[in-house]
Amino acid sequence: MVQSPFPAYSQLTRREGSLYPDAWGVFGDDDRIGTLNHLSRESVIAAKDSMRTGRVINLNLPLDFFNPALIPHRGLVAHDIFGLNEFHRDERLDNFFTQASTQIDGLRHFAHPDLGFYNNVSGELLDAEHSDLGIHEVAQRGISGRGILLDVARYREHVGRPIAPMSNEQITVADLDGALAHQKTSLKEGDILLLRTGWIAAYRQGMHTSGEPVLSAGLAQNEEIAAWLWDSKIAVIAADNLAVEAWPAHRENLPTIAERQGTLEHSSHTGMLHRLLIPLLGFTLGELWDLDELADACHSSGHYDFFLTAEPLNLVGGVASTANALAII
């Protein structure tokens, strides 16, 4: 059961040993899906009104779209097709990483160094032998509802401040509010928010040099962004970039007590918004979503809402999954 009335970000508990508030217990002490609880039956039914033409738009990049792999340890998938005879075909995928292309991140993907995993689930339970916080929880719940495209890239170009997508430029709350106003779009509880930064379009245009460090514009790493998303009662936040937030993170932002005290070494995760959104607030994130065709369609029609469905793999105890996302406009 959700606490009633639903607490604002400013009303969330700031526990001893943490610099930031958390939403543990807001959806129940045994909750394992976080902000997906905002996807009520009523919101799913109401989302049918966002289908106007019946056109279906794929939001998924090919599994082998990034060659070489964006993140070196997530190598390239090997696709083997074989047949038991000339009238039969079967196949096998090897070296398959669920986060190498368009993806959904589950709640076991990140812990906060000071508090741990979402809703105080023990990290000892988050391995292949246990299922707590696994992506199968998202698969069983499903992601279906009203999608909203927030085309910050097009808005920023319109106002003469184009985003530099291949930089770690920080997109602010003022940018989000400005894009909503420009689109004449309002948010509702349970919306699935898709953020377009223009990063995939820039990658397609060859603006990333192979072998060079990957940089990506994205959400600013600050509590103002976390509060904006939480208070908007967003069910899912997905983007067309590497990490939803700017990458790499600014290390001086969102410090942890462990890093300040020197009990945890700084790493590429230092300062990441992931550490607030996933383990402390229970957000399901989507990364590397292909939003360019959808953006053109929304711009042409003037409607930025649509019916969205995404069904991750029913991988028990999985960390993440391919998104398998569709927009029906």
Secondary structure, DSSP 8 states (H G I E B T S, - for coil): ---SS---GGGSB--TT-SS-B-TBTTBTT--SGGGGG--HHHHHHGGGG-SS--EEE----TT-SSS-SSTTS---EEEEE-SSTT--EEEEES--TTSSSEEE-TTS--BTTTBSGGG--GGG-STT--TT-HHHHHHH-EEEEEEEEEHHHHHHHTT----TTTT-EE-HHHHHHHHHHHT----TT-EEEEE-SHHHHHHTT-S-TTS---B-EE-SSHHHHHHHHHTT-SEEEESSSSSB-BS--TTSS--HHHHHTSS---TTTT-THHHHTTTT--EEEES---HHHHHHHHHHT--EEEEEE-----TT-SEEE--EEEE-
